Amino acid sequence: MEMKDTVAIVTGGASGLGEATTRRIVSKGGKVAIFDLNEERGHALVEELGSDHVLFLRTNVASSEEVERNVTEVVSTFEKVNAVVNCAGIATPGKVVSKGGPMLLERFEQVIQVNLVGTFNVIRLTAAAMMKNEPNEDGERGVIVNTASVAAFEGQIGQAAYSASKGGVVGMTLPIAREFASSGIRVMTIAPGLVETPLFAGLPEPAQHALVDMTLFPKRLGRPDEYAKLVESIFTNPLLNGEVIRLDGAIRMQAK
């Protein structure tokens, strides 16, 4: 898929990895619909990047009604959708059993609902729209890129909910890619390591330093645009399908 021909929905597209992806797609001539809850930041990006190329739609990714309605609006505005990047997510750390007692079940459910159910919800509704596209010369109708995490493989103490949600994203990548193959829709997942995002910035400084020390090389936090560059590579390389790519500087997370 050529970047200039891309009409993408980017969930969580108003900040962090999603914002970097939005900026990269637009810089290459594509169009983006931002699905996010941050109205102030979303509208600011539309004003900065131009309403001809960016549309902001306030969206709870876990809401079937909101996502379905907003996908319809994207197609009405930009005439199609042929790419999706799922970046929306939350991280609510907490031990399963702490001094205060067992974790509230609602905290676990919320993370699963946003990170896993929300990702699946966007996939199912956008794929239905993509299947109506005319295929390109490779027979391709669309590309879906999901965001997991290295925590899907090496979750730390306190990450049970987050690791479960991201492990679910990893686990559904191949079966969905297999299902959508006959429709010419590719499905990929990126598993980032430590990246300079609002999620990471919320950690205490000693915890941030300890995590960076686990990274082999380069020994620093990842940059959001490095994620966006990988998204571009996935979009433009038709042989990338059904796989999870770690983007992590060879980090292997320790127990804590």
C-alpha positions in Angstrom: 0.0 0.0 0.0 1.3 3.4 -0.9 1.3 5.9 1.9 -0.2 8.6 -0.3 -3.2 6.3 -0.9 -3.7 5.6 2.8 -6.9 6.5 4.6 -6.2 5.3 8.1 -8.1 5.1 11.4 -5.7 5.6 14.3 -7.1 4.8 17.7 -5.4 6.7 20.5 -4.2 9.0 17.6 -4.1 12.2 19.7 -1.0 11.4 21.7 2.0 9.1 22.1 2.5 6.3 19.5 -0.8 7.2 17.8 0.0 10.9 17.4 3.4 10.0 15.9 1.7 7.6 13.5 -0.9 10.2 12.6 1.8 12.7 11.8 3.8 10.3 9.7 0.9 9.2 7.6 -0.1 12.8 6.9 3.5 13.8 6.1 3.5 11.1 3.4 0.3 12.3 1.8 -2.2 10.1 3.5 -5.4 10.9 5.5 -6.1 10.0 9.1 -9.2 9.7 11.2 -8.3 10.0 14.9 -10.4 7.9 17.3 -9.6 9.2 20.8 -11.2 10.5 24.0 -8.9 13.5 24.2 -11.0 16.1 22.4 -8.7 19.1 23.1 -5.6 17.3 21.7 -7.5 15.8 18.8 -9.0 19.1 17.7 -5.5 20.7 18.0 -4.0 18.2 15.7 -6.8 18.8 13.1 -6.1 22.5 13.3 -2.3 21.9 12.9 -2.3 19.3 10.2 -5.4 20.4 8.3 -9.0 19.2 8.1 -8.4 18.0 4.5 -6.1 15.3 5.9 -7.2 14.8 9.5 -10.6 14.1 11.1 -11.1 13.8 14.8 -13.9 11.7 16.2 -14.4 11.3 19.9 -14.5 7.5 20.4 -14.6 5.0 23.1 -13.0 2.0 21.3 -14.9 -0.4 23.5 -18.3 0.9 22.4 -19.8 -0.9 19.6 -22.2 1.9 18.7 -19.6 4.7 18.8 -17.0 2.8 16.7 -19.6 1.7 14.1 -21.0 5.2 13.8 -17.6 6.8 13.5 -16.3 4.2 10.9 -19.4 5.1 8.8 -18.5 8.8 9.1 -14.9 8.2 8.1 -16.0 6.4 4.9 -18.5 9.2 4.2 -15.8 11.9 4.7 -12.8 10.2 3.0 -14.7 7.7 0.7 -13.0 4.7 2.2 -10.8 3.3 5.0 -8.0 1.0 4.0 -5.7 1.1 7.1 -6.1 0.9 10.9 -3.6 1.4 13.6 -4.8 0.4 17.1 -2.9 2.4 19.7 -5.6 3.1 22.2 -4.8 1.5 25.5 -4.5 1.9 29.3 -2.1 0.5 31.9 -3.4 0.1 35.4 -0.7 -1.6 37.5 -1.6 -3.5 40.6 -0.8 -6.7 42.4 -3.3 -9.5 42.3 -3.2 -9.6 46.1 -1.7 -6.6 47.9 -1.6 -5.4 51.5 -5.1 -4.0 50.9 -6.4 -7.3 49.8 -7.3 -8.8 46.4 -7.3 -6.5 43.3 -10.8 -5.2 42.5 -12.1 -7.3 39.7 -13.3 -4.1 38.0 -9.7 -2.9 37.6 -8.8 -6.0 35.7 -12.0 -5.9 33.6 -11.4 -2.3 32.6 -7.9 -3.0 31.2 -9.2 -6.0 29.3 -12.1 -4.0 28.0 -10.1 -1.2 26.6 -6.9 -2.9 25.4 -8.3 -6.2 24.1 -12.0 -5.9 23.6 -11.5 -2.4 22.2 -8.9 -3.6 19.8 -11.1 -6.4 18.6 -14.1 -4.1 18.3 -12.2 -1.7 16.0 -10.8 -4.6 14.0 -14.2 -6.2 13.3 -16.0 -3.0 12.3 -13.2 -1.6 10.2 -12.5 -4.9 8.4 -16.1 -5.0 7.3 -15.7 -1.6 5.7 -12.3 -2.6 4.1 -13.9 -5.7 2.5 -15.9 -3.3 0.3 -12.7 -1.7 -1.1 -11.5 -2.3 -4.6 -8.3 -4.4 -4.4 -5.0 -2.9 -5.6 -2.6 -4.7 -8.0 -1.6 -7.1 -5.2 -5.2 -7.9 -4.4 -4.9 -5.9 -1.2 -7.9 -4.2 0.3 -6.5 -3.1 3.7 -3.9 -3.3 6.5 -4.5 -3.6 10.2 -1.7 -2.9 12.7 -2.3 -3.6 16.4 -0.2 -2.6 19.4 0.8 -5.2 22.0 3.8 -4.9 24.3 6.8 -6.8 25.5 4.7 -7.3 28.6 2.8 -9.8 26.6 5.8 -12.0 26.9 7.6 -10.9 30.0 5.1 -9.3 32.2 6.3 -7.9 35.5 4.8 -8.2 39.0 1.8 -5.9 39.0 1.1 -6.3 35.3 -1.3 -9.2 35.3 -4.1 -7.2 33.7 -1.9 -5.4 31.2 0.0 -8.5 30.2 -3.2 -10.5 29.8 -4.7 -7.8 27.6 -1.6 -7.5 25.4 -1.1 -11.3 25.3 -4.7 -11.5 23.9 -3.8 -9.0 21.2 -0.7 -11.2 20.3 -2.8 -14.3 20.3 -5.5 -13.1 17.9 -3.1 -11.7 15.3 -2.5 -14.9 13.3 -6.1 -16.3 13.4 -7.5 -13.0 12.2 -4.8 -12.7 9.5 -5.7 -16.2 8.3 -9.4 -15.3 8.2 -8.9 -12.1 6.4 -6.4 -13.4 3.8 -9.1 -14.3 1.3 -10.3 -10.7 1.5 -6.9 -9.2 0.9 -6.6 -7.7 4.4 -3.3 -8.0 6.2 -3.0 -8.1 10.0 0.1 -7.3 12.0 1.0 -6.5 15.6 3.9 -4.4 17.0 5.1 -5.2 20.5 6.9 -2.0 21.7 9.4 -2.0 24.6 10.0 1.2 26.5 8.9 4.2 24.6 8.6 7.9 25.6 4.8 8.1 26.0 2.4 9.4 28.6 2.0 5.9 30.0 5.8 5.6 30.7 6.0 9.2 32.0 3.6 8.3 34.8 6.1 5.9 36.4 8.3 7.0 39.3 11.7 8.2 38.1 13.6 5.3 39.9 11.4 2.8 38.1 12.0 4.6 34.8 15.8 4.3 35.2 15.6 0.7 36.3 13.6 -0.2 33.2 16.0 1.6 30.8 18.9 -0.3 32.3 17.3 -3.5 31.1 17.5 -2.4 27.5 20.6 -3.8 25.6 21.0 -1.3 22.7 20.4 1.5 22.2 20.3 2.1 25.9 17.5 4.7 25.9 13.8 4.9 25.6 12.3 4.4 22.2 10.9 7.3 20.4 7.3 7.4 19.2 8.3 8.1 15.6 10.3 4.8 15.6 7.0 3.1 16.1 5.5 5.2 13.3 8.4 4.2 11.0 7.6 0.6 11.6 3.9 1.2 10.8 5.0 2.7 7.5 7.2 -0.3 6.7 4.2 -2.6 7.4 1.9 -0.6 5.2 4.3 -0.6 2.3 5.7 -4.1 2.5 2.9 -6.5 1.3 4.7 -9.6 2.5 4.3 -8.6 6.2 1.3 -10.4 7.5 0.2 -12.5 10.5 3.3 -11.7 12.6 4.2 -9.9 15.8 7.3 -7.6 15.7 9.1 -6.6 18.9 10.3 -3.0 18.8 12.3 -3.0 22.0 16.1 -2.6 21.7 16.4 -6.3 22.8 15.0 -5.6 26.2 13.9 -8.6 28.3 11.9 -7.5 31.2 12.8 -8.8 34.7 10.2 -9.8 37.3 10.2 -6.3 38.9 
